[in-house]
Amino acid sequence: MQTTFTPEQLTDPGIARSNEILRSCVHCGFCTATCPTYQVLGDELDSPRGRIYLIKDMLENERQADEKTVKHIDRCLSCLACMTTCPSGVHYMHLVDHAREYIENTYKRPLFERVLRWTLARILPYPMRFRVAMLGAKIAKPFAGLMPDKRLRAMLEMAPKTIPPVSRNDDPQVFPAIGERRKRVALMTGCAQRALNTDINDATIRVLRRLGCEVVIADGQGCCGALTHHMGKTQESHGTAAKNIRAWWGEMQGEGLDAIVINTSGCGTTVKDYGHMFRNEALAEEAAAVSAIAKDISEVLIELDVPEHEKFSQGLTVAYHAACSLQHGQQIKTFPKDLLRQVGFKVVEPQDAHLCCGSAGTYNLMQPDISKELKARKVETLEATKPDLIAAGNIGCMMQIGSGTGVPIVHTVELIDWATGGPVPRALQKIKAA
């Protein structure tokens, strides 16, 4: 794609990077075939190619973002299926993130939307605030239909039935390896996941220790910054991410780390991009070092040779849901399925496994209509495999899909923990009791 940025414009690192990405696009349209919003809406401007044209026009002409451009950029899930499909290697993730930052700086949203986005940014990344908010939402849930705005209704509808107690395993500490120490790793405990499902981190710690890892919960870590990053709130997201970088860098410079383990794939995609996000900042070296050793839990378990257990599955069929942030953002496609089969489960996959479930961070709250359509499609294809349970590697996907099906849904690591000596996952206890 031809671009006409001036030499002055290209002195801006963000513009220079976007120019590189735009010029790599050959407008072939392959991306439209795998874009969830284009599949639902059928509008060229709701496809990656259409959004690329809107972004190019906005950036080249240095114009303030308008309502039309904002609407179509906001509708993007950042599922990154387009990056998997693109034959030209267009790095759409960096382009759309830059566009969101530009929109945040040049476009004044309606008052209610500004308040809503501000509120989400002040609650979701903070586990205790999120717990209080969920308690309030749980109480108000019966009155969701009375809410004047569909986004408020979506927030109440997504409130979980139960809020788990705080897990002290998420406190800063070091868990020794069981037996000979093979690796020393830091576990990212996250933010929303610590409030929504404490079993995931607990299971991760048990599995890693059992397989010879010393597990560090670094003091000072917290939210990965993805939520505010995808809102275009760069200063806020970098402030949050910088705390993680400093916490993990301290461990790397101390006793050392073999990996930073992440069991929420949406966070993993962001942490692995810290090197790019901080490339022009004082923490550039530390950020790049952190990104270099950040790994999804499935990557680490593959390296640790989880023992085979052919007879463990007890006849259970697992439908594997591939989170977009894992299969497209991190290009990890086979490891979770390989691990589940290795410990004995029968693994099936739904039709159109490459399409998003509609969760996408806060997308299911900010774009509830499109999100509900994508959820319905995903649930239908998963249930069509007639599984006993569904496995996924991202808490957002688990909450989204779980709100639309009666089939139990668990994190992949919970099943591996169970198969290697851990407890029956909470979501499956009713099945086992029956």
Secondary structure, DSSP 4 states (H G I P E B T S, - for coil): ------TTGGGSHHHHHHHHHHHH-----GGGGT-HHHHHH--GGGSHHHHHHHHHHHHHTTPPP-HHHHHHHHT-----HHHHH-TT---HHHHHHHHHHHHHHH----HHHHHHHHHHHHHTTSHHHHHHHHHHHHHHGGGGGG-SSHHHHHHHHT--S--PPPPGGGSSEEEPPSSS--EEEEEE--SHHHHH-THHHHHHHHHHHHTTEEEEE-TT----SHHHHTTT-HHHHHHHHHHHHHHHHHHHHTT--SEEEESSHHHHHHHTTHHHHTTTSTTHHHHHHHHHHEEEHHHHHHHTTPPP-TTTTTT-EEEEP--HIIIIIS---SHHHHHHHHTT-EEE--TTTTS--S-TTTHHHHSHHHHHHHHHHHHHHHHTT--SEEEES-HHHHHHHHTT-SS-EEEHHHHHHHHTT-PPPGGGHHHHH-
